[in-house]
């Protein structure tokens, strides 16, 4: 009887470990803001305790149609496939506030000084009251995304894009 309980306990443990991979997928929000140069008097953009190495001047040098924003400001993973039952965990590991906003098409954000040099028109979904900021160190969870592709962008740094593709479940009834 004891060996049956042991086998059952192991089966439940392995099932739970296997399910943990299938239950949540992660997207990290990343940037490398340098607090010393991003936080000029009257401008607090970067967490003062963050250890980023990109100066405000370097950041600005990437605001052109050819560079299309600094590459250190990005979503990791920019493309992810999930099942309908899975949760998407989005964590801000950067030093600035960001949004992770679903849009029907990529476009501009809410900061005109970043849209203009990139030639972008603001997306309506990026209005301040529709796209809440995820502070440094904070995270959000998204559940119940419908089947198909979902486009997400940062409404502050509009070159930050992710495509989350929700697939049909893998059980035999869905094939």
SENU-833114 format. One record per residue (C-alpha): x, y, z; residue in one letter. Coordinates in steps of 0.5 Angstrom, whole numbers, padded with zeros to 4 digits, always signed. Layout:
XYZA;...
***
This chain:
+0000+0000+0000X;+0006+0005+0002X;+0009+0004-0005X;+0002+0005-0009X;+0002+0012-0005X;+0009+0014-0006X;+0008+0012-0014X;+0001+0017-0014X;+0005+0022-0010X;+0011+0022-0015X;+0005+0022-0021X;+0002+0028-0018X;+0008+0032-0017X;+0011+0030-0024X;+0004+0032-0027X;+0004+0039-0023X;+0011+0040-0025X;+0009+0039-0032X;+0003+0043-0032X;+0007+0049-0029X;+0010+0050-0036X;+0004+0050-0039X;+0000+0055-0034X;+0004+0061-0035X;+0009+0064-0040X;+0013+0070-0039X;+0015+0077-0042X;+0020+0081-0040X;+0020+0089-0041X;+0027+0091-0041X;+0031+0098-0042X;+0037+0100-0040X;+0036+0107-0037X;+0042+0111-0034X;+0039+0115-0028X;+0044+0120-0028X;+0042+0123-0035X;+0035+0121-0035X;+0033+0124-0029X;+0035+0131-0030X;+0032+0137-0026X;+0024+0137-0027X;+0025+0130-0031X;+0024+0124-0027X;+0024+0118-0032X;+0028+0112-0029X;+0028+0109-0022X;+0034+0112-0019X;+0036+0105-0016X;+0037+0102-0023X;+0043+0100-0026X;+0043+0102-0033X;+0048+0104-0038X;+0045+0108-0043X;+0045+0115-0043X;+0039+0120-0045X;+0043+0123-0050X;+0045+0116-0053X;+0038+0114-0053X;+0036+0120-0057X;+0041+0118-0062X;+0036+0112-0064X;+0030+0116-0065X;+0030+0116-0073X;+0026+0112-0078X;+0032+0108-0080X;+0034+0106-0072X;+0027+0106-0070X;+0028+0106-0062X;+0034+0104-0058X;+0035+0096-0058X;+0035+0096-0051X;+0028+0098-0050X;+0025+0092-0052X;+0020+0086-0050X;+0023+0079-0049X;+0020+0075-0052X;+0018+0079-0058X;+0014+0073-0061X;+0011+0068-0056X;+0006+0062-0057X;+0001+0060-0052X;-0005+0056-0051X;-0012+0059-0049X;-0011+0056-0042X;-0005+0059-0041X;-0003+0066-0037X;+0001+0071-0040X;+0006+0074-0034X;+0009+0081-0036X;+0014+0083-0031X;+0018+0090-0032X;+0025+0089-0031X;+0027+0096-0033X;+0028+0102-0030X;+0023+0106-0033X;+0015+0105-0033X;+0012+0102-0039X;+0006+0099-0042X;+0004+0093-0045X;-0002+0095-0049X;-0006+0091-0054X;-0007+0094-0061X;-0010+0092-0067X;-0004+0095-0071X;+0003+0097-0069X;+0003+0105-0069X;+0005+0111-0065X;+0005+0112-0057X;+0003+0117-0052X;+0009+0121-0052X;+0009+0126-0058X;+0017+0127-0057X;+0018+0120-0059X;+0013+0119-0064X;+0015+0125-0069X;+0022+0123-0070X;+0020+0116-0072X;+0014+0118-0076X;+0009+0115-0072X;+0001+0117-0071X;-0001+0115-0064X;-0006+0109-0063X;-0012+0111-0060X;-0011+0105-0055X;-0005+0109-0052X;-0009+0114-0049X;-0007+0115-0042X;-0013+0113-0039X;-0013+0106-0043X;-0006+0104-0043X;-0004+0104-0035X;+0003+0104-0034X;+0007+0098-0031X;+0012+0101-0026X;+0019+0098-0025X;+0019+0091-0022X;+0012+0091-0022X;+0008+0085-0026X;+0001+0084-0029X;-0002+0077-0031X;-0006+0077-0038X;-0011+0071-0038X;-0017+0069-0043X;-0014+0071-0049X;-0018+0069-0055X;-0015+0064-0061X;-0010+0068-0066X;-0005+0073-0066X;-0005+0079-0061X;-0001+0085-0062X;+0002+0089-0056X;+0006+0095-0056X;+0009+0100-0051X;+0005+0106-0051X;+0011+0110-0049X;+0016+0107-0053X;+0012+0105-0059X;+0018+0101-0062X;+0017+0096-0057X;+0013+0090-0060X;+0011+0083-0058X;+0006+0078-0062X;+0003+0073-0057X;+0000+0068-0062X;-0006+0064-0058X;-0006+0057-0061X;-0012+0052-0061X;-0011+0047-0055X;-0007+0041-0056X;-0012+0035-0054X;-0014+0030-0059X;-0021+0034-0059X;-0018+0040-0062X;-0014+0037-0068X;
***
